[in-house]
């Protein structure tokens, strides 16, 4: 059994990291908003989904105009990513302005309900528009990359099987890593990133330093939503078919990843996402073997969430949610 | 013209009528102290000045300009720096970042560097801790950092809310020495304190606030010898 698990391990890791990269970037959106407002922005999963649809719409437009045939695929992807990020970034900012800001002094539970409301609203708006435009709310966008790369893991260690990597996975991983590094750099090194951290730690005092807190909150929503939307594009590219309900379960898992890493902690969210992706893929590949056929691959979420619960029992603040000792 | 003037300020704070018609003046170059017991409205008065709390009526004049409905982040950029009660250091920012936050509105990197050197001159301890997280410092160090952070905006008026709170007497001594030194170099200071004795010793003038009203005012040296003040606050 061990040797069977070992054989598939390279493929599990490749697929797990690809899925995990998606979780990780979406988790960033949850963790940033939580860090700054202590709000679980339930609509964030739907921002991701909207991003996937906007991206596919832009691709359809470009393909209809004949641009896809004449430009390199990577350039087309870049255009789609930029347009989608801008659209979802502004969307996220607008949602905060309309649905959360008026409730800022209300109990957190009220804002959470508002977020769930926005979530349903986005699902139905996207479904309505897609059905109206294309006659069906499940769509498959034009594929930019369809080649595959074989990875020769067996030459590293004879117990491994080779793994197959789709070109789109490589692009997804590279894009996700660039987004994460970019965000980490922005938050930790730039002046506005410092403003974001200060608002997250003590909003009133940040205002005393001359920081327009509302502007920083808007910026946070813009960045989180732009990243979420871009991830939607990468998801559509990787898995092909999308529907307006993909945001719910993916959002939930990304949120889980954020909690696993320590909610409010940006690097924690990245790590939590990758870990959850790998765990899920591992379970999906091996659960049947490990349990002698009692549990099949469909129980992968039980396995992944079981691990989450165990981690949280022993480390409720998450893996990276280490609080500094604050003296008074 | 006074650098700061409060005219008949009425403020409600958390459903409580916290300030019931406060009027006071601070002249350029003065240390003025506002003393009173817990819950008298001292902090609310400072919060009203810096814009964290909006008064219901009355006006706050800063260099003659009415700033009473201005939000805190705007007031912060116009020359008033507030060292809040409990210091409110950003716990997970480094000491250096905390100082940089104080000069957030300043674009000139050279000016920021110069001001930081000035802060190190007053508080050498802060320089030793630059890369440490703010939350890991002792109470006294945090108070020094909080004052240093406020100085980074090069304010015309410094508001200090209970700088002695929770600190050992020897540290309180040091903090008050710095306050006097800052004032000698021209800083105008409005100081809120429960530690009335210390405050009146360094202040030119003082106001005594009781349940949202000013009940007495005068020279610091007069208030310190006043029978009523002694009985209520210095006993």
Contacts between the chains, C-beta under 8 A, distances in Angstrom:
chain1	res1	chain2	res2	distance
A	191	B	100	7.9
A	191	B	104	7.5
A	194	B	93	7.0
A	194	B	97	5.8
A	194	B	100	6.8
A	194	B	101	6.8
A	195	B	101	7.9
A	195	B	104	6.8
A	197	B	90	7.4
A	197	B	92	7.0
A	197	B	93	6.2
A	197	B	97	8.0
A	198	B	90	5.2
A	198	B	93	6.4
A	198	B	101	5.5
A	201	B	90	4.8
A	201	B	91	6.2
A	201	B	92	5.8
A	201	B	93	7.0
A	202	B	88	5.7
A	202	B	90	6.0
A	204	B	52	6.3
A	204	B	72	7.7
A	204	B	84	7.6
A	204	B	88	7.5
A	205	B	84	6.2
A	205	B	88	4.2
A	205	B	90	7.0
A	206	B	90	7.9
A	206	B	101	7.5
A	207	B	52	7.2
A	207	B	71	7.3
A	207	B	72	4.2
A	207	B	73	4.7
A	207	B	76	7.2
A	208	B	50	6.5
A	208	B	52	7.3
A	208	B	72	5.8
A	208	B	73	7.8
A	208	B	76	5.6
A	208	B	81	7.8
A	208	B	82	5.1
A	208	B	84	6.6
A	208	B	88	7.9
A	209	B	73	7.8
A	209	B	76	6.2
A	209	B	101	4.7
A	209	B	102	6.1
A	209	B	104	4.9
A	209	B	149	7.6
A	209	B	153	7.7
A	210	B	73	5.3
A	210	B	74	8.0
A	210	B	76	3.9
A	210	B	77	4.5
A	210	B	104	5.1
A	210	B	105	4.1
A	210	B	153	7.0
A	211	B	73	5.6
A	211	B	101	7.9
A	211	B	104	5.8
A	212	B	73	4.9
A	213	B	73	6.9
A	324	B	91	5.9
A	324	B	92	5.9
A	324	B	133	5.5
A	324	B	135	4.6
A	324	B	136	6.1
A	325	B	135	7.0
A	325	B	136	6.6
A	326	B	91	4.8
A	326	B	135	4.3
A	327	B	135	7.0
A	327	B	136	7.4
A	327	B	137	7.0
A	327	B	138	6.2
A	327	B	139	6.1
A	327	B	142	7.2
A	328	B	86	7.2
A	328	B	139	6.6
A	328	B	166	6.5
